[in-house]
Amino acid sequence: MKSVATPPFPGRPGSPPARSQPAKSYRPTLVAGLTLACVGTATFMGTAAPATAQDRDQPLDGGFEEIYRVGGVAAPEWAQFTRPETVGFDASGNLFVLDLLAAEVIVIGAEGQLVRTIGGPGEGPGEFRSAADMVVWRDGRIAVADMGHNAYQVFNPAGELEHFVGMGGGDGPFAAMTTLRTEIRGTPDGGALVAQGVPEVLGGMSGMFAEMMGTEVEDGDRVDDRGLERLDLAGDVVVAEPVLQAWSPPSETAEALTMDDMMDVSAVLTQTIGQVTHYKPALLWDLLPDGTIAYSDSSAYAIKLLSTDGATSIVVRRQLHPETVTPRIRAATIERRIEQMQEGMESGPAMARGMMALLPGDPMEAMREGLESSPFYHEIPVIRAIRATWDGSLWIQRRGEEPWDDSGPIDVFSADGQYVGTFSEDRTGMPDAFGPDGRVAFIELDEFDVPSIVVRTLPADVR
């Protein structure tokens, strides 16, 4: 699933208020940095780009032609999206939209017309109890991760349920907590997923909750958020095979939560948040059309390629150096993240706010204490997102002007490894989906937080 530790209805990274980008959007991340001077060289699958092309950023125009726009306050009923979380294209240009609160997938045709809806809230096969994420294969098949059913539901191109694949982890009410995924992508062959695990602290908490409730949960060998695995969907239950264990920054071993700790909500909040290292380099990744994994696992500007045969090489390297974390940055970061937590609690659903109000003690004070006690990585990562286009180019988003700003410039490298240019942060954000013929989709929110989906066409040189 997309995120497992963000506040309700947060803002989405990569959508700055510029050009046709929204003023607000979903899921803001808490990690960011300052814009750096751009000097360097690049290599892609062993092919060096000319040094002259890398002396400085080559500006790109973000004025993409709009194909259609659906949603908003005056939309027809089918396009009145509530929480469109994931979008993806098939080879015909159809756009699939997973609306979490509506518990359905809306299929939009190449001209912006309704094709069909898939799923809906319910208990049976083909219905969603708690849909969390979706992948779309090029042939029009989709897989929806349904945490309520603890299964992946696979649908054929006609929108009919093809088969139901259990995630594993046992049958108890907490089984789904042991099978959470941070991100999933569909493999080119259409029969499997590549999935990123979740932080160890969340996996440990799921086991603790299960123990408290007297529930049997299968532990098994699963990757954490520094690892990727292939999930085979051919059988009744997924078969997982690790494919990557990324480099992990050295850190102190956190003290494990005990059963006594679990009875103290404030202690759980403080200790859980306190285990998150500020500016720790994340594992960022995406799949190229041939199944090769492009990923970054450090604070440097270096993206690696992991081919399907297991060979690894450097994809892109630029001489953009991480900034050292100073006391001023530490203090500003803590205050900023406290503000974000407060904003998330105040703007979240009334039910979530009510539950927080019922907790003993002061949850905000506990979270503040956790933030102030959590460690810092020694430098701020340069890269914030990696996306592969439909044709195999790479879009690499860099840090913004502030240490917590993920929506910085986007460098584009073509499929043959040549540096194409850079979109400044006021030109475009990172698309939410790349499709055929240069199509891209953006999820946007207006000033009233009403969502729309906009599909545009990219110029040929950045596809």
C-alpha positions in Angstrom: 0.0 0.0 0.0 1.1 3.6 -0.5 1.8 4.6 3.0 1.4 3.0 6.4 2.4 5.7 8.8 0.9 9.0 7.6 -1.8 11.1 9.2 -5.4 11.0 7.8 -5.9 12.8 4.5 -2.4 14.1 4.3 -1.1 15.8 1.1 0.5 14.0 -1.8 4.1 14.8 -2.7 5.0 16.2 -6.0 2.1 18.6 -6.7 3.2 22.2 -6.1 0.8 25.1 -6.6 2.1 26.0 -10.0 1.0 25.9 -13.6 -1.9 23.5 -13.6 -0.9 21.8 -10.3 -3.2 21.9 -7.3 -2.8 24.2 -4.3 -3.4 21.2 -2.1 -3.0 17.5 -2.5 -2.7 14.2 -0.6 0.0 12.7 1.5 2.8 15.1 2.3 6.0 13.3 3.3 8.0 14.6 6.3 11.5 14.3 4.7 13.0 17.0 2.5 16.0 19.3 1.8 17.5 22.4 0.2 18.0 22.9 -3.6 21.7 22.3 -4.6 23.8 23.6 -7.6 23.7 21.1 -10.4 27.1 20.0 -11.8 28.1 16.5 -12.7 28.0 13.5 -15.0 25.5 10.8 -15.7 25.6 7.2 -16.7 22.7 5.0 -17.7 23.2 1.2 -18.0 26.9 1.9 -18.5 26.4 4.6 -21.2 27.9 8.0 -20.3 26.0 11.2 -21.2 28.1 14.0 -22.7 29.7 16.1 -20.0 28.5 19.3 -21.6 24.9 18.2 -21.1 25.5 18.0 -17.4 27.2 21.2 -16.7 24.0 22.7 -15.4 20.3 22.1 -15.4 18.7 22.4 -18.9 15.2 23.9 -18.3 12.2 22.0 -19.6 8.8 23.5 -20.3 6.0 22.0 -18.1 3.1 23.2 -20.3 1.6 19.8 -21.1 -1.5 19.7 -23.3 -4.6 18.7 -21.4 -6.6 15.8 -22.8 -9.4 15.7 -20.3 -10.3 16.6 -16.7 -12.9 14.7 -14.6 -14.1 15.4 -11.0 -14.7 18.5 -9.1 -17.9 20.0 -7.6 -19.9 19.9 -10.8 -18.9 16.4 -11.8 -21.4 13.7 -12.8 -22.1 11.2 -10.0 -19.6 8.6 -11.2 -16.8 11.2 -11.1 -17.5 12.6 -7.7 -14.4 11.1 -6.2 -14.0 10.9 -2.5 -10.4 9.7 -2.0 -8.7 8.7 -5.3 -5.5 7.2 -4.0 -4.0 5.2 -6.9 -4.3 5.6 -10.7 -2.9 3.6 -13.5 -3.2 3.2 -17.3 -3.6 0.2 -19.6 -2.2 0.0 -23.1 -5.5 1.3 -24.6 -5.2 4.5 -22.6 -7.9 3.6 -20.2 -7.3 5.1 -16.7 -8.1 3.1 -13.6 -8.9 5.0 -10.4 -8.9 3.4 -7.0 -11.2 5.4 -4.8 -10.6 4.3 -1.2 -13.6 5.7 0.5 -16.0 4.7 -2.2 -14.4 1.2 -2.2 -14.4 0.9 -6.0 -12.3 1.2 -9.1 -13.5 3.6 -11.7 -12.4 2.9 -15.3 -12.2 6.0 -17.5 -11.9 5.8 -21.3 -9.3 7.5 -23.5 -11.6 10.5 -24.0 -12.6 10.9 -20.4 -15.8 8.9 -20.5 -17.0 6.3 -17.9 -16.2 2.8 -19.1 -17.2 0.8 -16.0 -16.8 0.5 -12.2 -15.2 -2.5 -10.5 -15.9 -3.7 -7.0 -17.8 -1.7 -4.3 -18.1 -2.1 -0.6 -19.0 -5.6 0.6 -17.9 -8.9 2.1 -17.9 -11.2 -0.9 -15.3 -11.9 -3.6 -15.1 -9.0 -6.0 -16.2 -6.6 -3.3 -13.8 -4.6 -1.1 -13.7 -4.5 2.7 -10.6 -2.2 2.9 -8.9 -1.6 -0.4 -5.5 -0.1 0.1 -3.6 -0.1 -3.2 -3.9 -1.2 -6.9 -1.7 -2.2 -9.8 -2.7 -2.0 -13.5 -1.1 -4.3 -16.1 -0.9 -3.2 -19.7 -3.4 -5.7 -20.9 -6.1 -4.2 -18.7 -6.0 -6.6 -15.8 -5.7 -5.2 -12.3 -4.9 -6.4 -8.8 -6.4 -4.7 -5.8 -4.8 -5.1 -2.3 -7.7 -5.6 0.0 -6.5 -5.5 3.6 -10.0 -6.3 4.9 -10.0 -9.6 3.0 -6.2 -10.0 3.5 -6.0 -10.8 -0.1 -5.2 -9.5 -3.6 -8.2 -9.5 -5.9 -7.3 -9.9 -9.5 -9.8 -8.7 -12.2 -9.7 -9.4 -16.0 -9.9 -6.7 -18.6 -13.7 -6.9 -18.6 -13.8 -6.0 -14.9 -14.7 -9.5 -13.8 -13.1 -11.2 -10.8 -10.4 -13.6 -12.1 -9.1 -15.0 -8.9 -8.7 -14.3 -5.2 -5.1 -14.6 -3.8 -4.6 -14.7 0.0 -1.8 -12.5 1.3 -0.8 -15.1 3.9 0.0 -14.3 7.6 -2.7 -16.5 9.1 -6.5 -16.1 9.6 -6.8 -13.9 12.7 -8.0 -10.3 12.7 -4.4 -9.0 12.8 -3.2 -11.2 10.0 -3.3 -8.3 7.5 -1.0 -6.3 9.7 1.8 -8.8 9.0 1.3 -8.6 5.3 1.3 -4.8 4.8 3.3 -3.5 1.9 4.6 0.1 1.5 4.5 0.0 -2.3 3.5 -2.5 -4.9 4.1 -2.6 -8.7 2.9 -5.0 -11.3 5.5 -7.0 -13.2 5.5 -6.9 -17.0 4.4 -10.5 -17.4 1.2 -9.7 -15.5 1.5 -12.6 -13.1 3.2 -11.1 -10.1 3.9 -8.0 -8.0 7.1 -6.4 -6.7 6.5 -5.2 -3.2 8.4 -3.1 -0.6 8.1 -4.2 3.0 7.2 -2.0 6.0 9.5 -0.7 8.8 10.4 -3.2 11.4 8.7 -1.2 14.2 5.3 -1.7 12.5 5.9 -5.4 12.0 6.8 -5.8 15.6 3.7 -3.9 16.7 1.4 -6.1 14.7 2.8 -9.2 16.5 2.3 -7.5 19.8 -1.3 -6.6 19.1 -2.0 -10.2 18.0 -0.4 -11.5 21.2 -2.6 -9.2 23.3 -5.7 -10.5 21.6 -4.6 -14.1 21.8 -4.5 -14.4 18.0 -2.3 -16.8 16.0 -0.3 -14.9 13.4 2.2 -16.5 11.0 5.5 -14.6 11.4 7.5 -16.1 8.5 10.4 -14.4 6.7 9.4 -11.0 5.3 11.4 -8.1 4.0 11.4 -4.7 5.8 11.1 -1.3 4.2 14.7 -1.7 2.9 13.8 -4.8 0.9 11.8 -5.8 -2.2 10.2 -9.1 -2.9 8.4 -10.7 -5.8 4.9 -11.9 -5.0 3.6 -14.6 -7.3 -0.2 -14.4 -7.7 -0.6 -17.7 -9.6 -1.9 -19.7 -6.6 -4.5 -19.4 -3.8 -1.9 -17.7 -1.5 1.0 -15.5 -2.6 4.4 -17.0 -2.8 7.1 -14.4 -1.8 10.7 -14.4 -3.1 13.1 -11.7 -1.9 14.7 -9.9 -4.9 16.6 -7.0 -3.2 17.9 -6.0 0.2 19.1 -2.4 -0.1 21.8 -0.8 1.9 20.7 0.3 5.3 22.3 3.3 7.1 23.8 2.3 10.4 21.6 3.1 13.4 21.3 2.3 17.1 19.2 -0.7 18.0 15.9 0.5 19.3 14.5 -0.8 22.5 11.7 -3.2 21.8 8.2 -2.5 23.0 6.9 -4.7 25.8 3.4 -5.9 26.7 3.4 -3.3 29.5 4.3 -0.6 27.1 1.4 -1.5 24.8 -1.0 -0.7 27.7 0.4 2.9 27.8 -0.7 4.8 24.7 1.6 7.7 25.4 4.6 5.4 25.7 3.7 3.6 22.5 3.4 7.0 20.6 6.6 8.4 22.1 8.7 5.2 21.5 7.3 4.5 18.0 7.9 8.0 16.7 11.2 8.2 18.6 12.5 5.2 16.5 12.1 7.2 13.2 15.4 8.7 12.1 15.0 12.1 10.6 16.3 12.3 7.0 17.3 8.6 6.9 17.7 7.8 3.2 14.6 6.0 2.0 14.5 3.1 -0.4 13.1 4.7 -3.5 12.3 2.6 -6.6 10.2 1.8 -9.7 10.0 -0.8 -12.4 11.2 -0.2 -15.9 9.0 -1.8 -18.7 11.3 -4.8 -19.0 11.1 -5.6 -15.2 14.4 -4.0 -14.3 14.3 -2.2 -10.9 15.6 1.3 -10.7 16.4 2.3 -7.1 18.1 4.6 -4.7 19.1 3.6 -1.2 21.5 6.4 -0.1 21.6 10.2 0.4 23.7 10.7 -2.7 22.5 11.2 -6.3 23.0 7.7 -7.4 20.3 5.4 -8.9 21.1 1.8 -9.5 19.6 -0.8 -11.9 18.8 -4.3 -10.8 18.1 -6.4 -13.9 15.9 -9.5 -13.9 19.0 -11.7 -13.9 20.2 -10.1 -10.7 23.0 -8.0 -12.1 23.4 -4.4 -10.7 24.8 -1.3 -12.3 24.7 2.4 -11.8 21.9 4.1 -13.7 22.3 7.8 -13.0 24.9 9.7 -11.0 25.1 13.4 -10.7 27.4 15.5 -8.6 24.7 16.9 -6.3 26.0 16.6 -2.8 23.8 16.0 0.3 23.8 18.9 2.8 25.1 18.3 6.3 22.4 18.5 9.1 23.2 21.4 11.4 21.7 22.3 14.8 19.5 24.9 13.1 18.2 22.3 10.7 17.5 19.9 13.6 15.4 22.5 15.5 13.5 23.7 12.4 12.7 20.1 11.3 11.3 19.2 14.7 9.0 22.2 14.8 7.9 21.7 11.2 7.0 18.0 11.9 5.1 18.9 15.0 3.1 21.5 13.0 2.4 18.8 10.3 1.1 16.3 13.0 -1.1 19.0 14.5 -2.5 19.9 11.0 -3.1 16.2 10.3 -5.0 15.7 13.5 -7.1 18.9 13.0 -8.0 18.2 9.4 -8.5 14.5 9.6 -11.9 12.7 9.7 -14.1 13.5 12.7 -14.0 9.8 13.8 -10.2 9.8 14.0 -10.2 13.1 15.9 -12.7 11.6 18.3 -10.6 8.5 18.9 -7.6 10.6 19.6 -9.6 12.7 22.1 -10.5 9.5 24.0 -6.9 8.4 24.5 -5.5 8.9 28.0 -2.9 11.7 28.5 -1.9 14.2 25.9 -1.2 12.4 22.5 0.3 15.5 21.0 2.7 15.9 23.9 3.7 12.2 23.5 4.3 12.7 19.8 6.3 15.9 20.5 8.5 14.0 23.0 9.0 11.2 20.4 10.1 13.7 17.7 12.5 15.5 20.0 14.1 12.3 21.1 14.4 10.7 17.7 17.8 10.6 16.0 18.9 12.5 12.8 20.9 11.1 9.9 24.0 13.2 9.4 23.0 14.6 6.0 19.9 15.4 3.9 19.2 13.0 0.9 19.2 14.7 -2.5 16.6 12.4 -4.3 13.0 12.2 -3.2 11.2 10.1 -5.8 12.0 7.9 -8.8 9.5 7.1 -11.5 9.8 5.1 -14.7 7.7 6.3 -17.7 5.7 4.0 -20.0 8.5 4.0 -22.5 11.3 3.5 -20.0 12.7 7.0 -19.3 13.4 8.0 -15.7 12.0 11.0 -13.9 14.1 11.7 -10.8 12.7 14.3 -8.3 15.2 16.1 -6.1 14.8 17.9 -2.8 13.1 21.3 -2.6 14.2 24.5 -0.9 13.4 23.6 2.6 14.7 20.5 4.4 11.2 19.0 4.6 10.2 19.8 1.0 10.0 16.8 -1.3 8.6 18.7 -4.3 11.8 19.9 -5.9 13.1 19.9 -9.5 12.6 16.8 -11.6 15.5 15.5 -13.8 14.5 13.5 -16.9 16.8 10.9 -18.5 15.7 9.2 -21.7 15.6 5.4 -22.1 19.0 5.4 -23.8 20.6 7.2 -20.9 20.8 10.7 -22.1 20.1 13.6 -19.8 17.1 15.5 -21.4 16.7 18.3 -18.9 15.1 19.4 -15.7 11.6 20.6 -14.8 11.8 23.3 -12.1 9.4 22.8 -9.2 7.1 25.5 -10.4 6.6 23.8 -13.8 5.3 20.4 -12.8 5.0 17.9 -10.1 5.6 14.2 -10.4 2.7 12.5 -12.3 0.6 10.0 -10.4 0.7 7.7 -13.4 2.4 7.4 -16.8 0.6 5.9 -19.7 0.9 5.1 -23.4 1.5 7.8 -26.1 2.9 10.2 -23.5 -0.2 10.3 -21.3 0.2 11.2 -17.7 -2.4 11.6 -14.9 -2.4 14.0 -11.9 -4.6 13.8 -8.9 -5.5 17.4 -7.9 -7.4 19.1 -5.1 -9.1 22.5 -5.4 -9.3 25.1 -2.6 -12.1 23.1 -1.0 -10.2 19.8 -1.1 -12.5 18.5 -3.8 -10.5 16.0 -6.0 -10.2 16.0 -9.7 -8.1 13.9 -12.1 -6.4 15.5 -15.0 -4.9 13.6 -18.0 -2.3 15.4 -20.1 0.2 14.6 -22.9 3.9 14.8 -22.5 6.2 16.1 -25.3 8.0 13.3 -27.1 11.4 14.1 -25.6 10.4 13.4 -22.0 8.2 10.3 -22.4 
